[in-house]
Amino acid sequence: MKAVVIETNVIAVVNQHADHIDQDCMLACIDALQIARQKRKIVIDSGSLFFEEYFRYASRSGQPRLGDFFVKWLWDNQANDRRCERVNITPSDNDPDNFEEFPDDPELQGFHRDDRKFVAVAVASRGKPNILNAVDTDWWYFRKQLKRHNILIKFLCPQLMRG
C-alpha cells in the first residue's frame, strides 16, 4: 500500500479555511483525502504534532465537513498499522520547530519551520511517502531541493503555485 503524508493545508482547503482556491483545487483535495482513507497508508508523527495542527482546522467530532470526517477517522485509526504508520521524529535541541531528520542542507534554510515536521516524518518513514500539498507555495519554491533528498511532493493544486 502506497504511503502519504498529508500537509495540513489539504484539510484546511476541504474544510473551506482557504479563500484563494478554485473548484479544481477543492475537488483534488477531496479526492486525495478519500483515496488516502481508502487506499493509502497515512504517515503521521508519534508525538501528535500533526494532530495538534490538524485540529486547528478540523472538528474532533468529525462533523460537519469532509476534512473533519477525515481527521476524526485518522485519529480513530492512528494505531491501526494497516492504515497508519506512526514515526518518531526528533526535535532539535536548539529549535523545537526543527528536527534531526530534516535534511541538513543550506539551500533548505529558508524552508518554513512549521512544515519541517512533515518532511521529517517523510524522511523517517519506511514507506517513502509522497507529501500531499494543496496551496502552500513554500513547497513549490523548495521542490527541487527537497527532491535532491528523495522527498517527493504531490501538488494537488499546481495551478495555484508560482515559480
N, C-alpha and C positions, 0 to 999 in steps of 0.2 A: 504494500500500500504506500503510495507516494505521500511524503510528509510536507507540511506547510507551516509557516509562522505567519500569524495574522497581525499586521500592524493595526493599531487602534483606529486609525483613520478610516479603515474599511467599515468598522462597526459604526463609527460616527456618521458616515455617509448614509448607511442603511437606516439609521435612526433619525435622519434628517437634521443632523447637527452641523451640516456643511452647506453653505449657501451659494457656493460657486461651482456647483456641479450641473451636469446636464443629464437628460434621461438615459443616455447610453451608459454613463458612469454609474448611475443608480442601479440599472439593470445588471451591469457587470459585477457590481459589488454583491447584489442579492444572489446572483448565480454562484459567485465564488464562495459565499458562506454556505449555500445549500450543498454545493459539491464537497466542500470541506467537511461538512457534517455527515454526509452520506458516504463519501468515497476516499477521504484522506485521513491520515494520522496528523493530528494537530500538535505542534510542539509548543510547549509553554515552559516557563521557568518554575522551579520548585519552590521559590520563595514568594510567590503570588504577586510579583511586581506587575505582571501583565494584568492580572485581575484588578489590582488597585487602579490601574489606568482604565481598563475596560469599563469598570463600574462608574466612572465619571460620565460615561456616555450611554450606559445601559442600566435598565432596572433589574434589580436582583429577583424580582417577581417573574421575569420572563415575558412581561407584557408592557405595553400593547404592540410594540413594533417587532419586526423580524430580527433586528440586532439584539433586542432584549431577549428574545426567544433563543437565539444562538448562544449568547453569553451564559444564560442560565443552563442550557444544555451542556455547554463546555464545563461549567462549574460542577454540574452533576456527574459528568463523565471523566473528570480530570484524573481519577485513579484507575480508570479502565485502560489497561495497557494496549488493548487492541485499537483504541480510538485516540489516545493521547500518549505523548512522550513528555515526561517531566524531566527537565535537565537542571543541574546545578550550575549556576554562574557565580563567579567570584568578584565581588566589588573590590575596586582598587582601594588600597589603604589610604591614599590621599584624596580620593574623589569618589563618593558613593554613586555618582552617575556614570562612572566609567568602570569597565570590567576587564579582568585579566584576559578573558577570551577575545576581547575586541582587538583587531589587528593593530600591532604597533607599527604604524605607517604614518610618516609626517604628512602625506597627502590626504589623510583622513582626519587630521587635527581639527578641521572646521566642521566635521560631521556633527549634527545635532546631538547633544548629550542625552536628551530624553529618549532618543531612538537607539542608543547603543545597546540597550538590553536586548532588543530584537536581533541585532547582529550577533551578540554574544551567545544567545540561545541557538541561533542557526549554526554557529561555529561548533558549539558543544554537542549538538545533536548527532546521533548515529545515522539519522535518515537523510542527511544532506538536503534539508528542505529549501524550497523557494520561499522568499518573503513576499507576501501579498501586500501591495501598496495601492492606495486609491488616489489620493490627492496631495500627498506630501512631496513637494518638489525637491527637498533635500536628497531624497533617494535618487532622483533623476540626476542631479548635479554630481553625485558621487558614485554613480553606477559603474563606471569604468574602474575606478579604484577598488570598489568592493568586489567586482568580478575578478580582479587580479588575485584576490584572496579566496576565490571559489565561493563567493557569496552571491547568489543569484536572486534578482528581484523580478517579480511578475507585476508589471504595471497594468492595473485593471482599467485605468482611465488615461491612456497615453496621450489623448487629445488635450489633456489639461496640463501636460508637462511642457516646460520651456527649456530650450538649450540646445 
